[in-house]
């Protein structure tokens, strides 16, 4: 029940927390069948939230066991379909045996043709790379078929979750579901050698995931790779793509660009260094971006400021939730991978708990204000983004002609 109550709240927040969520390949998730959604793991828990909210099937999840600290936490996590998995690297050696109970729960769920989501890398790091795939996904899928002779098939759907900037609010997410892997094809080998079948299925899953994840050839090329991706986003005006889409073209470009990242790009590096020196973003360096972002005339500038100020006024009821999220992320979180999820969690919990209380206890004028804040959050944020682009455009126009021409030329060469 709590899962069904939390889901629309999370969907509402995700729609404004990220500027754009692009989902492709959802048709590859089998209906009314036993399914494991096997995703990469670039953030703490945003990926499960996105998949839970924007595909139709109810999901069960696995999360590291040290989150289940007490009865209250265990009850809450179980209420949203989360089961514990204990890992050696977490130091829970004596609880590893409890994984058998979790595996049994997964077997029962798959026997009932339910869908389980597993973050198959097992650990979170902010980088565009696919790390080693843990064997748990294959072990659960094969074990479910072994455990229930009436279960004819389990599908593993590889899912690539890609972020333009995973730690930032209002970034973009690109999720792609690959074609399902038929686990029954490995059962003959599993009966002969469990270790061999698990190993081969895990390697197959990694190969399929690799084609869905934006990643650079080597770790030390990440800086150059990210710069090339930024220029491509400017060229295709992706900052003006909003909402939930099912296009996939940006992900196709970023997969190809990242894979072809060169070891050196001196002109590109100089270009981005000069942008940083002038306190400009990548879009300000292109003539197209400058024209698109320019706001000419005092009246239009005033109108932009007025809309941004009005949006801020509308969102004052939301402001405490943002401030709480920022405070916790900045002061209580030790790893960057948890910054964005903590902000998101603060907004989700605050909206789920405080908004109903406000609608119940506040006087009518404040109730109306709160409802307007909920309805206008996306519009308000877009006004602030327009204002930010206007300020970038003014900085661009104030550059000396020689510097502006140099940046235009280098942007074209770097592209």
C-alpha positions as a Markdown table, in Angstrom:
| # | Residue | x | y | z |
|---|---|---|---|---|
| 1 | Unk | 0.0 | 0.0 | 0.0 |
| 2 | Unk | 2.8 | 2.5 | 0.9 |
| 3 | Unk | 4.5 | 1.7 | -2.4 |
| 4 | Unk | 1.4 | 2.8 | -4.3 |
| 5 | Unk | 1.1 | 5.9 | -2.2 |
| 6 | Unk | 4.8 | 6.9 | -2.6 |
| 7 | Unk | 5.0 | 6.2 | -6.3 |
| 8 | Unk | 2.9 | 9.2 | -7.5 |
| 9 | Unk | 4.7 | 11.5 | -5.2 |
| 10 | Unk | 8.1 | 10.3 | -6.4 |
| 11 | Unk | 6.9 | 10.6 | -10.0 |
| 12 | Unk | 5.8 | 14.2 | -9.4 |
| 13 | Unk | 9.1 | 15.2 | -7.9 |
| 14 | Unk | 11.2 | 13.5 | -10.6 |
| 15 | Unk | 9.4 | 15.4 | -13.3 |
| 16 | Unk | 10.8 | 18.7 | -12.0 |
| 17 | Unk | 14.0 | 17.4 | -10.2 |
| 18 | Unk | 15.3 | 16.4 | -13.6 |
| 19 | Unk | 14.8 | 18.7 | -16.6 |
| 20 | Unk | 14.3 | 15.8 | -18.9 |
| 21 | Unk | 14.0 | 12.0 | -18.5 |
| 22 | Unk | 14.3 | 10.1 | -21.8 |
| 23 | Unk | 13.1 | 6.5 | -21.7 |
| 24 | Unk | 13.6 | 4.1 | -24.6 |
| 25 | Unk | 13.1 | 0.4 | -24.9 |
| 26 | Unk | 10.3 | 0.0 | -22.3 |
| 27 | Unk | 8.6 | -2.4 | -24.7 |
| 28 | Unk | 11.5 | -4.8 | -24.0 |
| 29 | Unk | 10.2 | -5.4 | -20.5 |
| 30 | Unk | 8.0 | -8.5 | -20.7 |
| 31 | Unk | 4.5 | -8.3 | -19.3 |
| 32 | Unk | 3.1 | -10.9 | -16.9 |
| 33 | Unk | 6.4 | -12.8 | -16.8 |
| 34 | Unk | 9.2 | -13.3 | -14.3 |
| 35 | Unk | 11.6 | -10.4 | -14.9 |
| 36 | Unk | 14.8 | -9.1 | -13.4 |
| 37 | Unk | 15.6 | -5.5 | -14.4 |
| 38 | Unk | 19.4 | -5.4 | -14.2 |
| 39 | Unk | 20.7 | -1.8 | -14.2 |
| 40 | Unk | 24.0 | -0.1 | -13.8 |
| 41 | Unk | 24.4 | 2.0 | -10.6 |
| 42 | Unk | 25.7 | 5.6 | -11.0 |
| 43 | Unk | 23.7 | 7.1 | -8.1 |
| 44 | Unk | 22.6 | 5.8 | -4.7 |
| 45 | Unk | 18.9 | 5.1 | -5.5 |
| 46 | Unk | 17.6 | 7.4 | -8.2 |
| 47 | Unk | 17.6 | 4.6 | -10.8 |
| 48 | Unk | 15.1 | 2.4 | -8.9 |
| 49 | Unk | 12.9 | 5.4 | -8.4 |
| 50 | Unk | 12.8 | 6.3 | -12.1 |
| 51 | Unk | 12.1 | 2.7 | -13.1 |
| 52 | Unk | 9.4 | 2.3 | -10.5 |
| 53 | Unk | 7.7 | 5.5 | -11.6 |
| 54 | Unk | 7.9 | 5.4 | -15.4 |
| 55 | Unk | 7.2 | 1.8 | -16.4 |
| 56 | Unk | 4.0 | 0.1 | -15.5 |
| 57 | Unk | 5.1 | -3.0 | -13.5 |
| 58 | Unk | 5.3 | -3.0 | -9.7 |
| 59 | Unk | 8.9 | -3.6 | -8.7 |
| 60 | Unk | 10.7 | -5.4 | -5.9 |
| 61 | Unk | 14.2 | -4.2 | -5.1 |
| 62 | Unk | 17.4 | -5.3 | -3.4 |
| 63 | Unk | 19.3 | -2.9 | -1.1 |
| 64 | Unk | 22.4 | -3.3 | 1.0 |
| 65 | Unk | 21.7 | -4.8 | 4.3 |
| 66 | Unk | 23.2 | -2.1 | 6.5 |
| 67 | Unk | 20.2 | 0.1 | 5.7 |
| 68 | Unk | 18.0 | -2.3 | 7.7 |
| 69 | Unk | 19.3 | -0.9 | 11.0 |
| 70 | Unk | 16.3 | -1.4 | 13.2 |
| 71 | Unk | 12.7 | -2.6 | 13.2 |
| 72 | Unk | 11.3 | 0.7 | 12.1 |
| 73 | Unk | 13.7 | 1.0 | 9.1 |
| 74 | Unk | 13.1 | -2.6 | 8.2 |
| 75 | Unk | 9.3 | -2.2 | 8.3 |
| 76 | Unk | 9.5 | 1.0 | 6.1 |
| 77 | Unk | 11.8 | -0.5 | 3.5 |
| 78 | Unk | 9.8 | -3.7 | 3.3 |
| 79 | Unk | 6.7 | -1.6 | 2.8 |
| 80 | Unk | 8.1 | -0.2 | -0.4 |
| 81 | Unk | 9.2 | -3.7 | -1.6 |
| 82 | Unk | 12.9 | -3.4 | -0.6 |
| 83 | Unk | 14.7 | -6.6 | 0.6 |
| 84 | Unk | 18.2 | -6.7 | 2.2 |
| 85 | Unk | 21.3 | -8.1 | 0.6 |
| 86 | Unk | 24.4 | -8.4 | 2.8 |
| 87 | Unk | 27.9 | -7.9 | 1.3 |
| 88 | Unk | 31.3 | -8.7 | 2.5 |
| 89 | Unk | 32.6 | -5.2 | 1.9 |
| 90 | Unk | 30.0 | -3.8 | 4.3 |
| 91 | Unk | 31.5 | -5.8 | 7.1 |
| 92 | Unk | 28.3 | -7.8 | 7.8 |
| 93 | Unk | 30.0 | -11.2 | 7.8 |
| 94 | Unk | 27.7 | -12.8 | 10.4 |
| 95 | Unk | 24.7 | -11.6 | 8.4 |
| 96 | Unk | 25.7 | -13.1 | 5.1 |
| 97 | Unk | 23.7 | -16.2 | 5.9 |
| 98 | Unk | 20.6 | -14.0 | 5.9 |
| 99 | Unk | 21.0 | -13.6 | 2.2 |
| 100 | Unk | 19.4 | -17.1 | 1.8 |
| 101 | Unk | 16.2 | -15.6 | 3.1 |
| 102 | Unk | 16.4 | -12.8 | 0.6 |
| 103 | Unk | 17.1 | -15.3 | -2.2 |
| 104 | Unk | 14.1 | -17.3 | -1.1 |
| 105 | Unk | 11.9 | -14.2 | -1.2 |
| 106 | Unk | 13.2 | -13.4 | -4.7 |
| 107 | Unk | 12.5 | -17.0 | -5.9 |
| 108 | Unk | 8.9 | -16.6 | -4.6 |
| 109 | Unk | 8.4 | -13.3 | -6.3 |
| 110 | Unk | 9.7 | -14.7 | -9.6 |
| 111 | Unk | 7.5 | -17.8 | -9.3 |
| 112 | Unk | 4.6 | -15.4 | -9.1 |
| 113 | Unk | 5.7 | -13.7 | -12.3 |
| 114 | Unk | 6.8 | -10.5 | -10.6 |
| 115 | Unk | 9.5 | -8.0 | -11.5 |
| 116 | Unk | 12.7 | -7.5 | -9.4 |
| 117 | Unk | 15.1 | -4.7 | -10.0 |
| 118 | Unk | 18.8 | -5.3 | -9.2 |
| 119 | Unk | 21.6 | -2.8 | -9.4 |
| 120 | Unk | 24.0 | -5.3 | -10.8 |
| 121 | Unk | 27.3 | -3.5 | -10.3 |
| 122 | Unk | 26.7 | -3.6 | -6.5 |
| 123 | Unk | 28.4 | -0.3 | -5.7 |
| 124 | Unk | 28.0 | 3.4 | -6.6 |
| 125 | Unk | 30.6 | 5.6 | -8.2 |
| 126 | Unk | 30.0 | 8.8 | -10.2 |
| 127 | Unk | 31.7 | 8.1 | -13.4 |
| 128 | Unk | 30.8 | 7.2 | -16.9 |
| 129 | Unk | 32.0 | 3.6 | -16.9 |
| 130 | Unk | 30.5 | 0.2 | -16.4 |
| 131 | Unk | 32.2 | -1.6 | -13.5 |
| 132 | Unk | 32.4 | -5.3 | -12.8 |
| 133 | Unk | 29.0 | -7.0 | -12.7 |
| 134 | Unk | 28.3 | -9.0 | -9.5 |
| 135 | Unk | 27.1 | -12.6 | -9.8 |
| 136 | Unk | 24.0 | -12.1 | -7.7 |
| 137 | Unk | 21.8 | -11.3 | -10.7 |
| 138 | Unk | 22.6 | -14.5 | -12.5 |
| 139 | Unk | 22.5 | -16.5 | -9.2 |
| 140 | Unk | 19.0 | -15.4 | -8.4 |
| 141 | Unk | 17.7 | -15.8 | -12.0 |
| 142 | Unk | 19.1 | -19.4 | -12.3 |
| 143 | Unk | 18.2 | -20.3 | -8.8 |
| 144 | Unk | 14.5 | -19.3 | -9.3 |
| 145 | Unk | 14.2 | -21.7 | -12.3 |
| 146 | Unk | 16.0 | -24.4 | -10.3 |
| 147 | Unk | 13.8 | -23.9 | -7.3 |
| 148 | Unk | 10.4 | -24.0 | -9.1 |
| 149 | Unk | 9.9 | -26.6 | -11.8 |
| 150 | Unk | 6.6 | -25.0 | -12.9 |
| 151 | Unk | 8.5 | -21.7 | -13.7 |
| 152 | Unk | 9.4 | -22.0 | -17.4 |
| 153 | Unk | 11.3 | -18.8 | -18.0 |
| 154 | Unk | 13.0 | -15.9 | -16.2 |
| 155 | Unk | 14.0 | -12.8 | -18.3 |
| 156 | Unk | 16.9 | -10.5 | -17.4 |
| 157 | Unk | 16.4 | -7.1 | -19.0 |
| 158 | Unk | 19.7 | -5.0 | -19.1 |
| 159 | Unk | 19.0 | -1.4 | -18.4 |
| 160 | Unk | 21.5 | 1.5 | -19.0 |
| 161 | Unk | 21.0 | 4.5 | -16.8 |
| 162 | Unk | 22.9 | 7.6 | -18.0 |
| 163 | Unk | 23.0 | 11.1 | -16.6 |
| 164 | Unk | 24.4 | 14.3 | -18.1 |
| 165 | Unk | 25.4 | 15.4 | -14.6 |
| 166 | Unk | 24.3 | 12.9 | -11.9 |
| 167 | Unk | 25.1 | 15.2 | -9.0 |
| 168 | Unk | 23.1 | 18.2 | -10.3 |
| 169 | Unk | 19.5 | 19.2 | -10.0 |
| 170 | Unk | 17.8 | 19.7 | -13.4 |
| 171 | Unk | 20.2 | 17.6 | -15.3 |
| 172 | Unk | 19.1 | 15.0 | -17.9 |
| 173 | Unk | 18.6 | 11.3 | -17.5 |
| 174 | Unk | 18.7 | 8.8 | -20.4 |
| 175 | Unk | 17.4 | 5.3 | -19.6 |
| 176 | Unk | 17.5 | 2.5 | -22.2 |
| 177 | Unk | 16.1 | -1.0 | -21.7 |
| 178 | Unk | 17.8 | -3.6 | -23.9 |
| 179 | Unk | 16.4 | -6.8 | -25.3 |
| 180 | Unk | 15.6 | -9.4 | -22.6 |
| 181 | Unk | 18.0 | -12.3 | -21.9 |
| 182 | Unk | 16.4 | -15.7 | -21.7 |
| 183 | Unk | 17.8 | -17.4 | -18.6 |
| 184 | Unk | 16.4 | -20.8 | -19.4 |
| 185 | Unk | 19.0 | -21.1 | -22.2 |
| 186 | Unk | 21.7 | -21.5 | -19.4 |
| 187 | Unk | 19.8 | -24.1 | -17.3 |
| 188 | Unk | 21.4 | -27.2 | -18.9 |
| 189 | Unk | 24.9 | -25.8 | -18.1 |
| 190 | Unk | 23.7 | -24.8 | -14.6 |
| 191 | Unk | 22.7 | -28.4 | -13.9 |
| 192 | Unk | 26.2 | -29.5 | -14.9 |
| 193 | Unk | 28.1 | -26.7 | -13.3 |
| 194 | Unk | 26.5 | -23.9 | -11.3 |
| 195 | Unk | 29.7 | -21.8 | -11.2 |
| 196 | Unk | 30.2 | -22.0 | -15.0 |
| 197 | Unk | 26.6 | -21.1 | -15.8 |
| 198 | Unk | 26.6 | -18.1 | -13.4 |
| 199 | Unk | 29.9 | -16.9 | -14.8 |
| 200 | Unk | 28.8 | -17.1 | -18.4 |
| 201 | Unk | 25.4 | -15.5 | -17.8 |
| 202 | Unk | 27.1 | -12.7 | -15.9 |
| 203 | Unk | 29.5 | -12.1 | -18.7 |
| 204 | Unk | 26.6 | -12.1 | -21.2 |
| 205 | Unk | 24.8 | -9.5 | -19.1 |
| 206 | Unk | 27.8 | -7.3 | -18.9 |
| 207 | Unk | 28.3 | -7.4 | -22.7 |
| 208 | Unk | 24.6 | -6.4 | -23.2 |
| 209 | Unk | 24.8 | -3.6 | -20.5 |
| 210 | Unk | 28.0 | -2.2 | -22.0 |
| 211 | Unk | 26.2 | -1.2 | -25.2 |
| 212 | Unk | 23.7 | 0.8 | -23.1 |
| 213 | Unk | 26.0 | 2.8 | -20.9 |
| 214 | Unk | 27.9 | 5.9 | -21.9 |
| 215 | Unk | 31.5 | 5.2 | -21.1 |
| 216 | Unk | 34.9 | 6.4 | -22.1 |
| 217 | Unk | 37.7 | 4.1 | -23.4 |
| 218 | Unk | 39.9 | 5.0 | -20.4 |
| 219 | Unk | 39.4 | 6.8 | -17.1 |
| 220 | Unk | 41.9 | 9.5 | -17.9 |
| 221 | Unk | 40.0 | 10.5 | -21.0 |
| 222 | Unk | 36.9 | 11.5 | -18.9 |
| 223 | Unk | 37.7 | 15.2 | -19.0 |
| 224 | Unk | 38.0 | 15.4 | -22.8 |
| 225 | Unk | 35.0 | 13.1 | -23.2 |
| 226 | Unk | 32.8 | 15.2 | -20.9 |
| 227 | Unk | 33.8 | 18.4 | -22.9 |
| 228 | Unk | 32.9 | 16.8 | -26.2 |
| 229 | Unk | 29.5 | 15.7 | -24.8 |
| 230 | Unk | 28.9 | 19.3 | -23.5 |
| 231 | Unk | 29.6 | 20.7 | -27.0 |
| 232 | Unk | 27.2 | 18.2 | -28.6 |
| 233 | Unk | 24.5 | 19.2 | -26.2 |
| 234 | Unk | 24.9 | 22.8 | -27.1 |
| 235 | Unk | 24.9 | 22.0 | -30.8 |
| 236 | Unk | 21.6 | 20.1 | -30.5 |
| 237 | Unk | 20.1 | 22.6 | -28.0 |
| 238 | Unk | 19.3 | 20.0 | -25.5 |
| 239 | Unk | 18.8 | 22.6 | -22.7 |
| 240 | Unk | 15.4 | 23.3 | -24.2 |
| 241 | Unk | 14.2 | 19.6 | -23.9 |
| 242 | Unk | 11.8 | 19.2 | -21.0 |
| 243 | Unk | 9.7 | 16.6 | -19.5 |
| 244 | Unk | 9.4 | 12.8 | -20.2 |
| 245 | Unk | 10.4 | 11.9 | -23.7 |
| 246 | Unk | 11.0 | 8.6 | -25.6 |
| 247 | Unk | 13.3 | 9.9 | -28.3 |
| 248 | Unk | 16.7 | 8.2 | -27.7 |
| 249 | Unk | 18.7 | 10.3 | -30.2 |
| 250 | Unk | 20.7 | 12.1 | -27.6 |
| 251 | Unk | 21.7 | 8.9 | -26.0 |
| 252 | Unk | 22.7 | 7.4 | -29.4 |
| 253 | Unk | 25.0 | 10.4 | -29.9 |
| 254 | Unk | 26.5 | 10.3 | -26.5 |
| 255 | Unk | 27.2 | 6.5 | -26.7 |
| 256 | Unk | 29.1 | 7.1 | -29.9 |
| 257 | Unk | 30.9 | 10.2 | -28.8 |
| 258 | Unk | 32.1 | 8.8 | -25.5 |
| 259 | Unk | 33.3 | 5.6 | -27.1 |
| 260 | Unk | 35.4 | 7.6 | -29.6 |
| 261 | Unk | 37.0 | 9.9 | -27.1 |
| 262 | Unk | 40.6 | 10.7 | -28.1 |
| 263 | Unk | 43.5 | 10.6 | -25.7 |
| 264 | Unk | 44.4 | 14.3 | -26.4 |
| 265 | Unk | 42.4 | 17.3 | -27.6 |
| 266 | Unk | 44.5 | 20.4 | -26.9 |
| 267 | Unk | 42.3 | 22.9 | -28.8 |
| 268 | Unk | 39.2 | 21.6 | -26.9 |
| 269 | Unk | 41.0 | 22.0 | -23.6 |
| 270 | Unk | 42.1 | 25.5 | -24.3 |
| 271 | Unk | 38.6 | 26.4 | -25.4 |
| 272 | Unk | 37.0 | 25.2 | -22.1 |
| 273 | Unk | 39.8 | 26.8 | -20.0 |
| 274 | Unk | 39.0 | 30.2 | -21.6 |
| 275 | Unk | 35.3 | 29.7 | -21.1 |
| 276 | Unk | 36.0 | 29.1 | -17.4 |
| 277 | Unk | 38.2 | 32.1 | -17.2 |
| 278 | Unk | 35.4 | 34.3 | -18.5 |
| 279 | Unk | 32.8 | 32.6 | -16.3 |
| 280 | Unk | 30.8 | 31.3 | -19.2 |
| 281 | Unk | 29.1 | 28.1 | -20.0 |
| 282 | Unk | 29.6 | 26.1 | -23.2 |
| 283 | Unk | 26.5 | 27.4 | -24.9 |
| 284 | Unk | 27.8 | 31.0 | -24.6 |
| 285 | Unk | 30.7 | 30.2 | -26.9 |
| 286 | Unk | 28.6 | 29.5 | -30.0 |
| 287 | Unk | 27.0 | 32.1 | -32.1 |
| 288 | Unk | 23.8 | 30.0 | -32.2 |
| 289 | Unk | 23.7 | 29.7 | -28.5 |
| 290 | Unk | 24.4 | 33.4 | -28.0 |
| 291 | Unk | 21.6 | 34.5 | -30.3 |
| 292 | Unk | 19.2 | 32.0 | -28.8 |
| 293 | Unk | 20.0 | 33.1 | -25.3 |
| 294 | Unk | 20.1 | 36.9 | -26.0 |
| 295 | Unk | 17.4 | 39.0 | -24.5 |
| 296 | Unk | 17.3 | 42.4 | -26.1 |
| 297 | Unk | 15.5 | 45.4 | -24.8 |
| 298 | Unk | 14.8 | 46.7 | -21.4 |
| 299 | Unk | 11.2 | 45.6 | -21.4 |
| 300 | Unk | 12.0 | 42.0 | -22.1 |
| 301 | Unk | 14.7 | 41.9 | -19.5 |
| 302 | Unk | 12.3 | 43.3 | -16.9 |
| 303 | Unk | 9.7 | 40.8 | -17.9 |
| 304 | Unk | 12.2 | 38.0 | -17.4 |
| 305 | Unk | 13.1 | 39.3 | -13.9 |
| 306 | Unk | 9.4 | 39.7 | -13.0 |
| 307 | Unk | 8.5 | 36.1 | -14.0 |
| 308 | Unk | 11.5 | 34.8 | -12.1 |
| 309 | Unk | 10.6 | 36.8 | -9.0 |
| 310 | Unk | 7.0 | 35.7 | -9.3 |
| 311 | Unk | 8.1 | 32.1 | -9.6 |
| 312 | Unk | 10.2 | 32.5 | -6.4 |
| 313 | Unk | 7.2 | 33.9 | -4.6 |
| 314 | Unk | 5.0 | 31.0 | -5.7 |
| 315 | Unk | 7.6 | 28.5 | -4.5 |
| 316 | Unk | 8.2 | 29.9 | -1.0 |
| 317 | Unk | 6.2 | 27.0 | 0.5 |
| 318 | Unk | 8.6 | 24.6 | -1.2 |
| 319 | Unk | 11.7 | 26.5 | -0.1 |
| 320 | Unk | 12.1 | 24.8 | 3.3 |
| 321 | Unk | 12.2 | 21.4 | 1.7 |
| 322 | Unk | 15.0 | 22.5 | -0.7 |
| 323 | Unk | 16.9 | 24.1 | 2.2 |
| 324 | Unk | 16.6 | 21.0 | 4.3 |
| 325 | Unk | 17.8 | 18.8 | 1.4 |
| 326 | Unk | 20.7 | 21.1 | 0.7 |
| 327 | Unk | 21.7 | 21.2 | 4.4 |
| 328 | Unk | 21.7 | 17.4 | 4.8 |
| 329 | Unk | 23.5 | 16.9 | 1.5 |
| 330 | Unk | 26.2 | 19.4 | 2.3 |
| 331 | Unk | 26.8 | 18.6 | 6.0 |
| 332 | Unk | 25.7 | 14.9 | 6.5 |
| 333 | Unk | 26.8 | 13.2 | 3.3 |
| 334 | Unk | 30.4 | 12.1 | 2.8 |
| 335 | Unk | 30.2 | 10.9 | -0.8 |
| 336 | Unk | 29.1 | 12.8 | -3.8 |
| 337 | Unk | 27.2 | 9.8 | -5.1 |
| 338 | Unk | 24.6 | 10.5 | -2.3 |
| 339 | Unk | 24.2 | 14.3 | -2.8 |
| 340 | Unk | 21.5 | 14.2 | -5.4 |
| 341 | Unk | 19.6 | 11.2 | -3.9 |
| 342 | Unk | 19.6 | 12.9 | -0.5 |
| 343 | Unk | 18.1 | 16.1 | -1.9 |
| 344 | Unk | 15.5 | 14.0 | -3.8 |
| 345 | Unk | 14.7 | 12.1 | -0.7 |
| 346 | Unk | 14.2 | 15.2 | 1.4 |
| 347 | Unk | 11.8 | 16.6 | -1.2 |
| 348 | Unk | 9.9 | 13.3 | -1.5 |
| 349 | Unk | 9.5 | 12.8 | 2.2 |
| 350 | Unk | 8.7 | 16.4 | 2.8 |
| 351 | Unk | 6.1 | 16.4 | 0.1 |
| 352 | Unk | 4.6 | 13.1 | 1.2 |
| 353 | Unk | 4.4 | 14.1 | 4.9 |
| 354 | Unk | 4.3 | 17.9 | 5.2 |
| 355 | Unk | 2.1 | 18.8 | 2.3 |
| 356 | Unk | -0.9 | 16.8 | 3.5 |
| 357 | Unk | -0.4 | 18.3 | 7.0 |
| 358 | Unk | -0.4 | 21.8 | 5.5 |
| 359 | Unk | -3.5 | 21.2 | 3.5 |
| 360 | Unk | -5.2 | 20.0 | 6.6 |
| 361 | Unk | -4.1 | 22.5 | 9.2 |
| 362 | Unk | -3.3 | 25.8 | 7.3 |
| 363 | Unk | -5.9 | 28.5 | 6.8 |
| 364 | Unk | -7.5 | 28.7 | 3.4 |
| 365 | Unk | -5.3 | 31.4 | 1.9 |
| 366 | Unk | -2.2 | 29.4 | 2.7 |
| 367 | Unk | -3.8 | 26.2 | 1.4 |
| 368 | Unk | -4.4 | 27.9 | -1.9 |
| 369 | Unk | -0.8 | 29.2 | -2.0 |
| 370 | Unk | 0.5 | 25.7 | -1.2 |
| 371 | Unk | -1.6 | 24.2 | -4.1 |
| 372 | Unk | -0.4 | 26.9 | -6.5 |
| 373 | Unk | 3.2 | 26.1 | -5.5 |
| 374 | Unk | 2.7 | 22.4 | -6.2 |
| 375 | Unk | 1.1 | 23.1 | -9.6 |
| 376 | Unk | 3.6 | 25.7 | -10.7 |
| 377 | Unk | 7.0 | 24.2 | -9.7 |
| 378 | Unk | 8.1 | 23.3 | -13.2 |
| 379 | Unk | 7.0 | 26.7 | -14.6 |
| 380 | Unk | 8.8 | 28.5 | -11.9 |
| 381 | Unk | 12.1 | 26.6 | -12.3 |
| 382 | Unk | 12.0 | 27.3 | -16.1 |
| 383 | Unk | 11.8 | 31.0 | -15.4 |
| 384 | Unk | 14.9 | 30.9 | -13.2 |
| 385 | Unk | 16.7 | 28.9 | -15.9 |
| 386 | Unk | 15.7 | 31.5 | -18.5 |
| 387 | Unk | 17.1 | 34.2 | -16.2 |
| 388 | Unk | 20.4 | 32.3 | -15.9 |
| 389 | Unk | 20.7 | 32.0 | -19.6 |
| 390 | Unk | 20.0 | 35.7 | -20.0 |
| 391 | Unk | 22.9 | 36.5 | -17.6 |
| 392 | Unk | 25.2 | 34.2 | -19.6 |
| 393 | Unk | 24.2 | 36.0 | -22.8 |
| 394 | Unk | 25.0 | 39.4 | -21.2 |
| 395 | Unk | 28.4 | 38.2 | -20.2 |
| 396 | Unk | 29.0 | 36.9 | -23.7 |
| 397 | Unk | 28.0 | 40.2 | -25.3 |
| 398 | Unk | 30.3 | 42.1 | -22.9 |
| 399 | Unk | 33.4 | 40.3 | -24.0 |
| 400 | Unk | 35.8 | 42.2 | -26.2 |
| 401 | Unk | 35.4 | 41.4 | -29.9 |
| 402 | Unk | 38.7 | 39.7 | -30.2 |
| 403 | Unk | 38.0 | 37.3 | -27.3 |
| 404 | Unk | 34.5 | 36.6 | -28.6 |
| 405 | Unk | 35.7 | 35.8 | -32.1 |
| 406 | Unk | 38.5 | 33.5 | -30.7 |
| 407 | Unk | 35.9 | 31.6 | -28.7 |
| 408 | Unk | 33.6 | 31.2 | -31.8 |
| 409 | Unk | 36.5 | 30.0 | -33.9 |
| 410 | Unk | 37.7 | 27.5 | -31.3 |
| 411 | Unk | 34.3 | 26.1 | -30.7 |
| 412 | Unk | 33.9 | 25.3 | -34.3 |
| 413 | Unk | 37.3 | 23.7 | -34.5 |
| 414 | Unk | 36.7 | 21.7 | -31.3 |
| 415 | Unk | 33.4 | 20.5 | -32.6 |
